[in-house]
Amino acid sequence: MRTLFCGIDIGTTNLKVALVDGGEGRALWVDAVATPRVSDGSGPVTDLDALLAHIEEMIVRGWRQVGKGTPIAAICAAGIGEDGVGLDSGLRPTGHALPWFDMRASREAGELQAGNGHDEEAGISIDPTRTAAKWLWLDRHRPAEIRNARHWVAVTDYPAVAWTGGPFMSETLAVRTACYSLAKRAFIPDLLAAAHAPALPPVLAAGSVVGTVARGAIRSAGAADGETLVVAGGHDHPVAASAILSGNDACRVDSLGTANLIYAEAPHGALARRSPWLAFGTPVRGGPGLACLGVFEFAAALKRFGVDRASLAGTLALPHMPGSPSPYVPRADLADRPVPERTALESCSLHARAMLAAIAGAGGAAGPLYATGGWARSSALVELRASVFGETIRTVDEPELTAFGAALLASEGAKRSFAERMAMTGAVIEPRREWVERYAELFTSMYGS
């Protein structure tokens, strides 16, 4: 029986592929390359054909090393949330994809949000990063890309669409358009009309089978065949969290990358009175309840604080954070001048504590807290955050958790989950007790109780 599952992570900075042995629940092969970009004269954009070619090359290369001649059982992709592209009647891209961090749709976002009566229902506000704003900008500035589109799909879902010939959108990516009703689990017609949205495909929860591999380089190379399942994935941070939640759905996850995203699910969460610290979404695997997402641009805040990245790398390599709590810490969302390195990290961590408090207030799970992502490899930083939060943090050793989580979803779609066989190893990092009280005082003075 086939046991090889493929997980793909289409990230802002890097593109990653993991091939996981389902019988053992461990990654056999992982690789990462820079996410391919081209310029459209105004900024970096994504060429979907180039992206697909990179993904296929990586899958075939890894399969030739560890596949033992047996085609992959199932494939799933996770990745960036808001990026998308129009497809013509032949499922060919009508243009390049604007990345989520592109701010050219700022005017359109302001217009849409000013008239937005569905902010609470969508669980997320319209800002320049959202797909809704990009749709309106494209309609005004590159109308052919919208008007020639017979379907709109997320960049993360595009490989699955290309392989199966079946357009769809993963549900956690539909949420990131800012036009998806969390109450009705359907797109909101008023917002789609205001954004001049193109036709949208069916929405699928993560783990749903899209189809089988009918075409593409992975099929012709033998890495996939007509029985290889293609499974819906979704938004990268929640998919990474889902690997942890598969063992305990009450866990909370502090994902530390370019962006810091804190994730937890609220089985009985309510949309009313959403905290400004949070966005809401659907649980990764679908079903009732809400996902609570606290999102903060961690790397950007450190840059605004004037932190030198080379110096910071040296500090983060230490076993413990040097120094003691700062006498004064500014709020990270108001950062406007240089501060000492430790102070900047404290500020960002106190902001994260505010997001955790908002999740608790929204009915989010209150189970063990896990730290993941590249920055979580620093025991010094995790110890500082544990001290700021006033609680134990567990780390996860799996270096590419999003790709691994996508592979887990692939196995679930194939009805052969390896969740019970995987080992989530890592460290248990306790707060520094002599720091906890001081950070509690700082948090209260900055954010209230």
Phi and psi in degrees as a GROMACS rama.xvg file:
@    title "Ramachandran Plot"
@    xaxis  label "Phi"
@    yaxis  label "Psi"
@TYPE xy
-64.1853  138.269  ARG-2
-130.895  5.51324  THR-3
-93.3223  123.302  LEU-4
-119.564  144.43  PHE-5
-114.729  129.594  CYS-6
-119.059  136.295  GLY-7
-119.815  137.014  ILE-8
-121.924  106.731  ASP-9
-94.7014  93.3407  ILE-10
-95.1637  168.596  GLY-11
-60.884  -43.0419  THR-12
-101.827  -42.3456  THR-13
-129.364  151.855  ASN-14
-109.981  126.755  LEU-15
-129.993  146.994  LYS-16
-133.099  134.443  VAL-17
-125.272  135.973  ALA-18
-111.365  119.905  LEU-19
-115.105  133.554  VAL-20
-80.2827  109.464  ASP-21
-66.9003  -26.9216  GLY-22
-68.15  -29.8954  GLY-23
-109.441  -13.7057  GLU-24
67.4928  35.5749  GLY-25
-139.055  152.314  ARG-26
-75.3016  129.465  ALA-27
-92.5752  -27.9441  LEU-28
-153.366  131.423  TRP-29
-140.024  138.58  VAL-30
-145.005  157.074  ASP-31
-140.4  140.977  ALA-32
-135.365  164.191  VAL-33
-64.5224  136.137  ALA-34
-61.4205  123.004  THR-35
-69.1797  134.998  PRO-36
-134.174  153.943  ARG-37
-128.967  173.618  VAL-38
-110.146  140.739  SER-39
-103.245  15.0041  ASP-40
95.0088  -18.6197  GLY-41
-115.476  -13.7088  SER-42
165.421  177.619  GLY-43
-71.9849  140.201  PRO-44
-137.352  170.817  VAL-45
-109.023  125.636  THR-46
-88.1901  111.376  ASP-47
-65.7599  -33.1995  LEU-48
-65.8599  -41.7777  ASP-49
-66.0545  -40.6552  ALA-50
-60.6293  -47.5956  LEU-51
-62.3755  -40.3013  LEU-52
-62.3798  -40.7755  ALA-53
-62.1507  -45.9291  HIS-54
-62.1721  -45.7987  ILE-55
-64.8363  -40.0117  GLU-56
-61.9636  -41.9069  GLU-57
-66.1292  -44.2792  MET-58
-61.6448  -46.4029  ILE-59
-64.067  -42.0449  VAL-60
-63.4694  -44.7334  ARG-61
-66.5018  -42.299  GLY-62
-61.7481  -38.4078  TRP-63
-64.5812  -26.073  ARG-64
-84.4317  -35.672  GLN-65
-126.585  -4.16111  VAL-66
-77.3438  -18.8758  GLY-67
55.2554  31.6816  LYS-68
80.0652  -6.09611  GLY-69
-95.1903  127.547  THR-70
-59.4702  153.412  PRO-71
-62.1761  142.38  ILE-72
-76.5394  -43.0903  ALA-73
-158.674  151.839  ALA-74
-130.962  142.686  ILE-75
-147.326  144.815  CYS-76
-122.147  141.7  ALA-77
-125.798  164.729  ALA-78
166.543  -157.505  GLY-79
-56.431  146.985  ILE-80
-89.2878  -46.1338  GLY-81
-93.7588  -19.7438  GLU-82
-66.5018  136.424  ASP-83
-153.258  177.372  GLY-84
-153.703  146.924  VAL-85
-80.57  146.278  GLY-86
-122.259  138.661  LEU-87
-81.8069  -171.657  ASP-88
-64.2319  -21.2638  SER-89
-95.6784  12.3141  GLY-90
62.684  29.7685  LEU-91
-96.3899  139.284  ARG-92
-59.8169  137.384  PRO-93
-86.0327  -5.53544  THR-94
-177.707  -169.611  GLY-95
-90.5601  154.779  HIS-96
-88.2923  129.301  ALA-97
-75.5934  127.583  LEU-98
-71.6452  156.141  PRO-99
-58.1663  -32.8735  TRP-100
-81.0085  -2.62713  PHE-101
-71.8079  127.698  ASP-102
-101.847  12.0803  MET-103
-66.5927  -16.2268  ARG-104
-95.4596  25.1081  ALA-105
-61.4741  -43.2263  SER-106
-62.3221  -45.6278  ARG-107
-63.5622  -38.6662  GLU-108
-62.9097  -42.3334  ALA-109
-61.9674  -40.6947  GLY-110
-65.8289  -45.4287  GLU-111
-66.9604  -41.9638  LEU-112
-69.1542  -33.6108  GLN-113
-61.5091  -32.2884  ALA-114
-105.376  17.6244  GLY-115
-86.2258  108.806  ASN-116
-96.4875  9.4907  GLY-117
-120.288  18.4712  HIS-118
-56.2813  -46.1232  ASP-119
-69.224  -41.6803  GLU-120
-62.8072  -37.2652  GLU-121
-79.787  -18.4438  ALA-122
74.367  6.47752  GLY-123
-157.306  139.699  ILE-124
-83.7764  159.358  SER-125
-89.0518  118.216  ILE-126
-131.416  178.156  ASP-127
-61.6855  -17.2718  PRO-128
-82.6187  -17.9047  THR-129
-75.4817  153.006  ARG-130
-61.2316  -36.7163  THR-131
-55.4299  -45.8555  ALA-132
-65.4098  -37.6632  ALA-133
-65.4323  -37.8417  LYS-134
-59.742  -47.6553  TRP-135
-66.1422  -38.1205  LEU-136
-64.0348  -45.5436  TRP-137
-62.5411  -40.2448  LEU-138
-61.0448  -33.6677  ASP-139
-84.7049  -35.2624  ARG-140
-109.725  -26.9272  HIS-141
-137.978  62.9785  ARG-142
-59.5943  -30.4275  PRO-143
-62.0312  -32.8817  ALA-144
-66.9212  -31.3372  GLU-145
-85.3754  -44.557  ILE-146
-74.2674  -22.375  ARG-147
-88.8929  -2.22364  ASN-148
-83.0998  125.086  ALA-149
-92.5121  -17.1633  ARG-150
-147.347  154.71  HIS-151
-121.844  129.308  TRP-152
-129.736  154.824  VAL-153
-71.9063  146.851  ALA-154
-55.8828  -41.3078  VAL-155
-60.9678  -33.8803  THR-156
-85.8091  -11.4393  ASP-157
-58.8961  -44.1197  TYR-158
-57.209  -41.6167  PRO-159
-63.1888  -39.1676  ALA-160
-65.3196  -43.6182  VAL-161
-63.2781  -38.2868  ALA-162
-76.4251  -36.0759  TRP-163
-97.5299  -24.1025  THR-164
78.4162  12.3207  GLY-165
-117.182  103.791  GLY-166
-63.945  140.417  PRO-167
-161.414  172.993  PHE-168
-136.921  129.089  MET-169
-64.1288  141.022  SER-170
-62.4055  -39.9444  GLU-171
-68.6866  -17.5991  THR-172
-86.6922  -33.2845  LEU-173
-58.2531  -38.2433  ALA-174
-59.1081  -37.8877  VAL-175
-72.0764  -8.72667  ARG-176
-70.0834  -20.9609  THR-177
72.7421  17.107  ALA-178
-125.711  20.7694  CYS-179
-114.407  126.784  TYR-180
-79.4101  120.519  SER-181
-77.6457  -18.0773  LEU-182
-79.2947  -42.0851  ALA-183
-100.68  -10.9587  LYS-184
55.1097  51.4016  ARG-185
-157.422  158.068  ALA-186
-66.8494  150.729  PHE-187
-94.3286  109.903  ILE-188
-55.403  -40.9928  PRO-189
-60.3201  -42.983  ASP-190
-71.3408  -38.2563  LEU-191
-61.1412  -41.7961  LEU-192
-65.96  -42.4333  ALA-193
-64.6451  -34.5054  ALA-194
-86.0443  -2.41821  ALA-195
54.6939  46.0092  HIS-196
-68.9928  146.704  ALA-197
-76.2101  178.594  PRO-198
-63.2178  136.358  ALA-199
-111.047  145.967  LEU-200
-85.4416  176.972  PRO-201
-60.69  151.736  PRO-202
-103.541  133.914  VAL-203
-125.603  138.519  LEU-204
-72.7159  153.288  ALA-205
-58.3929  139.073  ALA-206
95.313  -10.537  GLY-207
-75.3007  142.595  SER-208
-80.6501  125.024  VAL-209
-83.6983  -41.5216  VAL-210
166.55  -156.89  GLY-211
-119.48  164.125  THR-212
-73.0782  111.612  VAL-213
-101.97  -17.4341  ALA-214
-159.535  174.523  ARG-215
107.703  167.531  GLY-216
-64.2578  -30.8567  ALA-217
-69.605  -28.3551  ILE-218
-74.2337  -47.0744  ARG-219
-67.7322  -27.0238  SER-220
-81.9324  -13.9387  ALA-221
95.36  -3.34311  GLY-222
-68.5816  -25.7866  ALA-223
-134.855  156.204  ALA-224
-139.008  -170.181  ASP-225
-66.3171  -8.36786  GLY-226
-103.774  -4.10998  GLU-227
-72.1387  118.591  THR-228
-79.1479  144.109  LEU-229
-113.022  125.293  VAL-230
-118.408  140.711  VAL-231
-66.6654  141.065  ALA-232
-117.197  -115.27  GLY-233
153.034  -155.018  GLY-234
-64.2887  134.568  HIS-235
-60.1056  -52.233  ASP-236
-60.8053  -48.528  HIS-237
-61.3576  -36.3972  PRO-238
-65.4557  -40.6678  VAL-239
-61.0186  -44.0888  ALA-240
-62.4482  -33.2146  ALA-241
-62.3821  -28.1483  SER-242
-66.0895  -36.3636  ALA-243
-74.7322  -43.3935  ILE-244
-67.7  -17.3679  LEU-245
-63.3835  -23.8604  SER-246
-92.6845  -24.2507  GLY-247
-162.407  104.98  ASN-248
-75.3399  2.36351  ASP-249
-93.4372  -0.686088  ALA-250
-67.8802  154.204  CYS-251
-114.816  148.197  ARG-252
-127.565  125.728  VAL-253
-102.93  97.3592  ASP-254
-92.2373  117.492  SER-255
-111.414  95.5225  LEU-256
-131.748  -150.473  GLY-257
-52.8946  -41.5266  THR-258
-107.167  146.412  ALA-259
-97.5782  119.671  ASN-260
-123.983  124.689  LEU-261
-103.517  127.482  ILE-262
-125.737  135.173  TYR-263
-154.45  157.974  ALA-264
-108.558  145.133  GLU-265
-119.882  98.4602  ALA-266
-57.5099  -29.5595  PRO-267
-124.446  29.2775  HIS-268
-65.9918  152.145  GLY-269
-118.991  142.425  ALA-270
-72.6491  -24.8486  LEU-271
-62.3218  140.584  ALA-272
57.7464  48.6321  ARG-273
-61.0843  132.662  ARG-274
-66.8422  141.558  SER-275
-64.9226  -12.8999  PRO-276
-79.2865  -12.0499  TRP-277
-124.837  153.298  LEU-278
-113.477  150.428  ALA-279
-108.668  154.489  PHE-280
-149.318  -171.168  GLY-281
-91.5079  148.825  THR-282
-54.8407  147.067  PRO-283
-53.0908  -46.5191  VAL-284
-89.1903  13.4197  ARG-285
80.9656  -165.68  GLY-286
88.8085  -177.589  GLY-287
-71.8853  173.306  PRO-288
87.5065  -174.658  GLY-289
-131.511  156.065  LEU-290
-100.503  136.978  ALA-291
-105.904  124.941  CYS-292
-125.628  116.485  LEU-293
-99.588  117.897  GLY-294
-118.722  132.913  VAL-295
-144.8  133.191  PHE-296
-79.4977  87.4692  GLU-297
-62.3199  -54.4621  PHE-298
-62.0931  -38.7882  ALA-299
-64.8737  -38.5381  ALA-300
-64.9793  -43.2201  ALA-301
-61.0312  -37.0622  LEU-302
-64.9374  -43.2431  LYS-303
-62.9902  -31.972  ARG-304
-77.767  -4.05227  PHE-305
78.5236  23.9478  GLY-306
-74.8646  130.242  VAL-307
-80.8307  121.1  ASP-308
-65.6923  -35.2703  ARG-309
-65.88  -44.2516  ALA-310
-64.349  -41.3919  SER-311
-61.8266  -40.3898  LEU-312
-58.27  -39.3389  ALA-313
-65.4086  -40.6504  GLY-314
-65.6409  -43.6266  THR-315
-68.8442  -18.3285  LEU-316
-79.5478  -10.7497  ALA-317
-75.6547  153.562  LEU-318
-69.8064  -27.0934  PRO-319
-138.309  151.414  HIS-320
-73.2998  124.642  MET-321
-72.179  156.296  PRO-322
89.2407  -165.938  GLY-323
-137.218  169.264  SER-324
-51.9706  138.852  PRO-325
-70.1087  144.845  SER-326
-68.8533  -26.7415  PRO-327
-139.304  134.925  TYR-328
-131.864  121.883  VAL-329
-78.3256  158.825  PRO-330
-69.9168  137.175  ARG-331
-66.5314  -33.0606  ALA-332
-76.4317  -5.07759  ASP-333
-117.496  16.6492  LEU-334
-58.0398  124.847  ALA-335
-144.61  5.54615  ASP-336
-155.331  158.797  ARG-337
-64.1614  143.452  PRO-338
-138.239  164.164  VAL-339
-57.4927  154.18  PRO-340
-55.6015  -48.8631  GLU-341
-63.4213  -39.8867  ARG-342
-60.3613  -40.5575  THR-343
-62.8171  -42.7807  ALA-344
-66.7218  -37.3842  LEU-345
-63.4009  -43.3266  GLU-346
-60.5052  -46.9651  SER-347
-64.2805  -35.8817  CYS-348
-71.863  -36.5262  SER-349
-66.0746  -35.7001  LEU-350
-61.8322  -42.7016  HIS-351
-62.8287  -36.3189  ALA-352
-63.019  -37.0372  ARG-353
-63.541  -37.0542  ALA-354
-67.5652  -39.5261  MET-355
-62.447  -40.5811  LEU-356
-64.6279  -38.944  ALA-357
-66.0411  -37.9098  ALA-358
-62.9732  -43.2464  ILE-359
-61.5546  -40.8686  ALA-360
-66.8799  -24.2993  GLY-361
-89.2869  4.23662  ALA-362
90.1466  13.8969  GLY-363
-66.792  156.701  GLY-364
-57.7262  152.302  ALA-365
-125.655  33.4801  ALA-366
-82.7718  -164.858  GLY-367
-56.2998  148.746  PRO-368
-103.574  126.595  LEU-369
-113.981  145.283  TYR-370
-112.846  133.088  ALA-371
-134.481  175.446  THR-372
94.9594  169.32  GLY-373
-57.45  -40.9683  GLY-374
-71.0316  -21.3982  TRP-375
-72.4826  -7.70658  ALA-376
-74.0362  -12.0065  ARG-377
-88.851  109.585  SER-378
-65.5252  -29.5346  SER-379
-64.6411  -44.9614  ALA-380
-68.6129  -42.508  LEU-381
-65.7564  -38.0846  VAL-382
-63.3576  -40.1477  GLU-383
-61.9912  -45.6028  LEU-384
-66.7518  -37.4557  ARG-385
-60.4371  -38.5402  ALA-386
-69.8565  -39.1546  SER-387
-66.8639  -41.8935  VAL-388
-75.1195  -24.0537  PHE-389
73.437  30.5044  GLY-390
-155.035  161.579  GLU-391
-66.5418  141.833  THR-392
-122.512  135.028  ILE-393
-104.288  138.044  ARG-394
-103.184  162.747  THR-395
-120.201  126.152  VAL-396
-74.4222  -23.3951  ASP-397
-56.3081  112.549  GLU-398
-70.625  -27.0422  PRO-399
-122.24  70.2525  GLU-400
-67.7412  -31.001  LEU-401
-65.9203  -47.5235  THR-402
-63.3102  -39.5473  ALA-403
-65.0208  -42.1084  PHE-404
-63.0321  -36.9992  GLY-405
-65.1734  -39.7467  ALA-406
-63.3803  -37.075  ALA-407
-63.1749  -43.3984  LEU-408
-62.2357  -36.8788  LEU-409
-60.3652  -42.3014  ALA-410
-67.8034  -34.8669  SER-411
-67.536  -39.5025  GLU-412
-62.5557  -31.7113  GLY-413
-85.123  3.293  ALA-414
63.0855  30.3151  LYS-415
-136.659  53.3332  ARG-416
-57.6015  135.837  SER-417
-101.178  16.5704  PHE-418
-55.3988  -41.0687  ALA-419
-72.8531  -15.0981  GLU-420
-101.304  -12.5691  ARG-421
-80.5827  150.604  MET-422
-115.852  111.614  ALA-423
-89.3643  81.6561  MET-424
-85.1549  159.12  THR-425
168.894  -172.154  GLY-426
-100.202  155.923  ALA-427
-110.567  114.585  VAL-428
-113.265  121.23  ILE-429
-92.1135  153.106  GLU-430
-69.5516  154.512  PRO-431
-79.8143  110.485  ARG-432
-59.4421  -30.9406  ARG-433
-73.5367  -10.5948  GLU-434
-101.514  -22.5207  TRP-435
-60.2482  -46.8389  VAL-436
-62.6803  -42.2963  GLU-437
-62.9981  -41.9153  ARG-438
-69.4641  -31.8081  TYR-439
-64.0844  -39.909  ALA-440
-65.3303  -43.4556  GLU-441
-61.9007  -43.0071  LEU-442
-62.2971  -44.1453  PHE-443
-63.5496  -40.468  THR-444
-69.4627  -28.8559  SER-445
-89.5453  -38.0263  MET-446
-125.4  -3.37975  TYR-447
85.7737  177.098  GLY-448
